[in-house]
Amino acid sequence: MQKVHYPRVTVDLKKLRNNIEQMVKRAGEKGIEVAGVIKGCTGLPLCAKEFAEGGCAYIASSRLEQIRDAKEAGIKTPMMLIRVPMLSEVDEAVELTEYSLNSEIEVLKALDRAAGRQGKVHKVILMVDLGDLREGFWEDEELMEAALMVENDLQNLELAGVGTNLGCYGSVAATPEKLSELVDKAEMIEAEIGRKLDIISGGATSSIPRILEDNMPERINMLRLGEGIILAKDLKDLYGYDMSYMYQDAFTLEAEVIEVKVKASHPIGEIMFDAFGKKQEYEDIGMRKKALLAIGKVDYAFPDDIFPRDEGVRILGASSDHTILDIEEAKRDIKVGDIMQFDLCYATIVYVTNSANVDIVYV
């Protein structure tokens, strides 16, 4: 009998497939293709297969190693690199992907040379910074220069379209007005090159509200979706959308209890900095029954973003390799050796699926 190791993440592939199909269906009804972003689950090949078989038109990641794993798993769906390629990886980007997002003329020239060496035509989407202040051309003049260069001079590249990113750094909302600015940029380019662009990529999960509210600018025809597919937690919790047709528990974190004791709720002694250089605040509510788990910040990063399924359990905090729980009011008698389950959010799924200490199992 195979030994079960903890901590571990259980991935329910049927629930993941449901989420993919639900979002692909809703986007498709608005004429929008989905690039399924697999980096949220560290590009796990079995998850990537669900994205492909669930109807995503593209498989997308910011990490080429994840794309390589997907291809080696037999996935034939067109691949898209969604982080601007490093100059040091242009050959690999052309080898592994059909599409890449770009915002630097020097990188475009390097991609063209790499595609020439490989006898390929590589498709590029020019990113436009609409104010979120991450990647993208800022000035119209440079955007047009890049578009014309790809269209007319770089024979091994194809200008597939334009795109933008909103909400990931600057927290700028993907409003209909903001996305209409992207359409304006696309049409500015189209007027110069004399043809329609194939792709106008209107962002990521932060743009899903435009689908749900039926106010997406008409020419937006592709979104790059990860969190909004994996669990859509932000759409439910932060923005109040009804996501009842999406499972929130396709990914379950399980960790083992290694200590149960009654201890003070406030540290005893002079308070300094914790192991991560932060000064914490602690509430004194007397002696409390607590449990330690054999998992910590190096595995999931954010203690506030794992959510106990046990009623009455509260997460107090964590160090590198331990999580501290208040179980004084737990509805069950938690003992050493017990396995506790937690729901995750997008950020913690990224971390736990990327941790060498966390096993991955599939159901």
C-alpha positions in Angstrom: 0.0 0.0 0.0 1.4 3.4 -1.0 2.2 5.7 1.9 0.3 8.9 2.0 2.5 12.0 2.6 1.4 15.3 4.1 1.1 18.2 3.4 -0.6 17.6 0.1 -2.9 19.2 -2.3 -5.8 17.3 -3.8 -6.9 18.4 -7.2 -10.4 17.5 -8.3 -10.0 17.4 -12.1 -13.8 17.1 -12.7 -14.4 20.3 -10.7 -11.6 22.0 -12.5 -13.0 20.9 -15.9 -16.4 22.2 -14.9 -14.9 25.6 -14.1 -13.1 25.7 -17.4 -16.1 24.8 -19.5 -18.4 27.2 -17.7 -16.0 30.2 -18.3 -15.2 29.1 -21.9 -19.0 28.9 -22.6 -19.8 32.3 -21.2 -16.9 33.9 -23.0 -17.8 32.1 -26.3 -21.3 33.5 -26.1 -19.8 37.0 -26.4 -17.5 36.0 -29.2 -14.4 35.8 -27.0 -11.8 33.0 -27.0 -10.0 32.0 -23.8 -6.3 31.6 -23.4 -6.2 29.3 -20.4 -3.5 30.5 -18.1 -1.9 27.5 -16.3 0.6 29.2 -14.1 -1.9 29.5 -11.3 -1.4 25.7 -10.7 2.3 25.8 -11.7 1.5 24.3 -15.1 0.7 20.9 -13.7 0.3 18.8 -16.9 -2.9 17.0 -15.8 -4.4 20.4 -15.1 -3.1 21.8 -18.4 -4.8 18.9 -20.2 -8.2 20.0 -18.6 -7.7 23.5 -19.9 -7.0 22.2 -23.4 -9.8 19.6 -23.4 -12.2 22.0 -21.7 -12.2 24.3 -24.8 -9.5 26.9 -24.3 -8.2 28.1 -27.6 -4.7 28.7 -26.3 -2.6 27.4 -23.4 -0.8 30.3 -21.8 1.9 30.7 -19.1 4.5 33.2 -18.1 7.0 30.3 -17.6 8.4 28.5 -20.6 9.2 25.4 -18.4 5.5 25.0 -17.8 4.8 25.2 -21.5 7.4 22.6 -22.2 5.8 20.3 -19.7 2.4 20.8 -21.4 3.8 20.0 -24.8 5.7 16.9 -23.5 2.4 15.8 -22.0 1.0 15.7 -25.6 -1.1 18.9 -25.5 -1.5 20.2 -29.1 -3.3 23.4 -28.3 -1.4 26.6 -29.5 0.9 27.8 -26.8 1.2 31.4 -25.7 4.0 33.1 -23.6 2.3 35.8 -21.6 5.4 37.4 -20.0 7.5 39.6 -22.3 10.3 37.2 -23.5 13.7 37.7 -22.0 16.4 38.3 -24.7 18.1 35.2 -23.3 15.1 33.0 -24.0 13.9 34.1 -27.5 15.1 30.8 -29.1 13.2 28.7 -26.6 10.2 31.0 -26.8 10.0 30.4 -30.6 10.6 26.7 -30.2 7.9 26.2 -27.6 5.2 28.8 -28.4 3.2 30.0 -31.3 2.4 33.3 -29.7 4.1 35.8 -27.3 3.2 39.1 -25.7 5.7 41.9 -26.5 6.5 45.4 -25.5 10.1 45.9 -26.6 11.3 46.6 -30.1 14.7 45.0 -29.3 13.0 41.8 -28.2 10.9 41.7 -31.4 14.0 41.9 -33.5 15.6 39.1 -31.5 12.5 37.0 -31.9 12.5 37.6 -35.6 16.1 36.4 -35.8 15.3 33.3 -33.6 12.3 32.4 -35.8 14.5 32.8 -38.9 17.0 30.4 -37.5 14.3 27.9 -36.8 12.5 28.3 -40.1 9.3 29.5 -38.3 6.9 32.4 -38.3 6.2 33.5 -34.8 3.0 35.4 -33.9 3.2 38.4 -31.6 0.7 40.4 -29.7 1.8 44.0 -28.9 0.9 45.0 -25.3 -0.4 48.4 -24.6 -0.1 50.0 -21.1 -3.4 51.7 -20.4 -2.4 52.9 -17.0 -1.8 49.8 -14.9 1.9 50.4 -15.2 3.1 46.9 -15.8 4.2 45.8 -19.3 3.1 47.6 -22.5 3.9 50.4 -24.9 3.2 53.8 -23.3 3.6 56.1 -26.3 1.5 55.7 -29.4 4.5 56.6 -31.6 6.5 53.6 -30.3 3.5 51.3 -30.5 3.0 52.3 -34.1 6.7 52.0 -34.9 6.7 48.4 -33.5 3.5 47.5 -35.4 4.8 48.7 -38.7 8.2 47.1 -38.2 6.6 43.7 -37.5 4.2 44.1 -40.4 6.6 45.3 -43.0 10.2 44.5 -42.0 10.4 41.4 -39.7 9.6 38.6 -42.1 9.7 35.9 -39.5 7.1 37.5 -37.3 3.4 37.9 -37.8 1.5 40.8 -36.1 -1.4 38.9 -34.6 -2.9 41.7 -32.5 -2.7 43.9 -29.5 -3.5 43.3 -25.8 -3.4 44.9 -22.4 -3.2 44.0 -18.8 -5.3 45.6 -16.1 -5.5 45.1 -12.3 -2.3 43.0 -11.7 -0.1 45.9 -10.5 -1.8 49.2 -10.5 -5.3 47.9 -9.6 -6.8 49.7 -12.5 -10.3 48.5 -13.2 -11.1 46.9 -16.6 -14.0 49.2 -17.3 -15.8 49.3 -20.7 -14.3 52.8 -21.2 -10.7 51.6 -20.4 -11.0 48.5 -22.7 -12.5 50.8 -25.5 -9.1 52.6 -25.4 -7.5 49.3 -26.4 -9.9 48.9 -29.3 -9.0 52.5 -30.4 -5.3 51.5 -30.4 -6.0 48.5 -32.5 -8.0 50.5 -35.0 -5.2 53.1 -35.1 -2.8 50.3 -36.2 -5.3 48.7 -38.6 -5.7 52.1 -40.4 -2.0 52.1 -41.0 -1.4 48.5 -42.0 -4.6 48.2 -44.1 -6.0 45.1 -42.5 -7.9 43.8 -39.5 -5.9 42.4 -36.5 -6.8 38.8 -35.6 -6.6 39.4 -31.8 -7.6 42.1 -29.4 -6.8 40.7 -26.0 -8.7 42.5 -23.3 -6.8 41.4 -20.3 -7.3 38.7 -17.7 -9.6 37.7 -14.9 -10.2 41.4 -14.0 -12.0 41.7 -17.3 -14.5 38.9 -16.7 -17.0 41.4 -15.2 -17.5 42.8 -18.7 -18.7 39.4 -19.8 -20.9 38.9 -16.7 -22.5 42.4 -17.2 -22.7 42.1 -21.0 -20.8 45.3 -21.6 -17.5 44.2 -23.2 -16.5 46.4 -26.1 -17.5 44.6 -29.2 -14.1 44.0 -30.7 -12.4 42.4 -27.7 -12.2 38.8 -28.8 -9.7 37.1 -26.4 -9.1 37.0 -22.7 -6.2 35.4 -20.8 -7.8 33.6 -17.8 -6.3 31.8 -14.8 -7.8 32.7 -11.4 -11.2 33.2 -13.0 -11.1 29.6 -14.2 -9.4 27.9 -11.3 -11.8 29.1 -8.7 -13.2 32.6 -9.4 -12.9 33.4 -5.7 -12.1 37.1 -6.2 -15.1 37.5 -8.5 -17.3 36.1 -5.7 -15.7 37.5 -2.6 -14.4 40.9 -3.7 -16.9 41.9 -6.3 -20.0 40.1 -5.3 -20.8 38.2 -8.5 -22.9 35.0 -8.4 -20.3 32.3 -9.2 -22.4 29.4 -7.9 -21.8 27.5 -11.2 -18.0 27.5 -10.4 -16.5 25.2 -7.8 -14.4 27.0 -5.1 -12.9 23.7 -3.9 -11.3 22.1 -6.9 -8.0 22.4 -4.9 -7.9 21.2 -1.3 -4.9 21.7 1.0 -4.4 19.0 3.7 -1.9 19.3 6.5 -1.1 17.2 9.6 -1.4 18.3 13.2 2.0 17.9 15.1 1.2 19.5 18.4 -1.9 20.3 20.5 -1.5 22.3 23.7 -3.1 25.0 25.8 -0.8 28.1 25.6 -0.9 31.9 26.1 -2.5 33.9 23.4 0.2 36.7 23.7 4.0 36.0 23.5 5.8 36.3 26.8 8.8 38.6 26.7 10.2 41.5 24.7 8.6 41.6 21.2 11.1 42.0 18.4 11.0 41.0 14.7 9.8 37.7 13.4 11.7 35.3 11.2 10.7 37.3 8.1 11.8 40.7 9.5 8.3 41.9 10.3 7.0 43.2 13.6 3.7 41.5 14.4 0.9 42.5 16.7 -0.8 39.9 19.0 -4.1 40.0 20.8 -4.2 38.9 24.4 -7.3 36.8 25.0 -5.9 34.5 27.7 -5.0 30.9 27.6 -6.2 29.1 24.5 -6.1 25.6 23.0 -3.8 25.6 20.0 -2.6 23.3 17.3 0.5 23.3 15.2 0.6 22.1 11.6 3.6 20.8 9.7 3.3 23.4 6.9 4.3 27.1 6.8 5.0 30.2 4.9 7.6 28.7 2.6 4.8 26.4 1.3 1.9 28.9 0.9 3.3 32.3 1.7 0.1 34.0 3.1 -1.5 32.6 6.3 -4.5 34.8 5.8 -5.2 33.2 2.4 -5.8 29.6 3.5 -9.2 28.9 5.0 -9.9 26.1 7.5 -12.9 23.9 6.6 -13.2 23.0 10.3 -15.8 25.1 12.0 -14.5 27.2 14.9 -10.8 27.0 13.9 -8.9 30.3 13.4 -5.5 30.7 11.9 -3.2 32.8 14.2 -0.1 33.0 12.0 2.8 31.0 10.7 6.6 30.7 10.6 8.6 29.1 7.8 7.5 25.6 8.5 4.7 25.8 11.1 1.2 27.1 11.1 -0.4 28.1 14.4 -4.1 27.6 14.9 -6.6 28.6 17.6 -8.8 25.5 18.1 -10.4 26.5 21.4 -13.8 26.7 19.8 -13.3 24.0 17.2 -16.5 21.9 16.7 -14.4 18.6 16.8 -11.8 17.3 19.1 -8.5 17.9 17.1 -5.6 15.7 18.1 -2.0 15.1 17.1 -1.9 13.2 13.8 -5.2 14.5 12.6 -5.4 15.8 9.0 -7.0 19.3 8.5 -8.3 20.6 5.3 -8.2 24.1 3.9 -9.6 26.0 1.0 -7.2 28.1 -1.0 -7.2 31.3 -3.1 -5.4 31.9 -6.3 -2.2 33.1 -4.6 -1.9 30.2 -2.3 -2.6 27.7 -5.0 0.3 29.1 -6.9 2.6 28.6 -3.9 1.5 25.2 -2.7 1.6 23.6 -6.2 5.1 25.0 -6.6 6.4 23.7 -3.2 8.7 20.7 -3.2 7.4 19.9 0.3 3.7 19.5 -0.9 2.5 16.4 -2.7 0.0 16.7 -5.4 -2.8 14.0 -5.8 -5.6 13.9 -8.3 -9.2 12.7 -8.0 
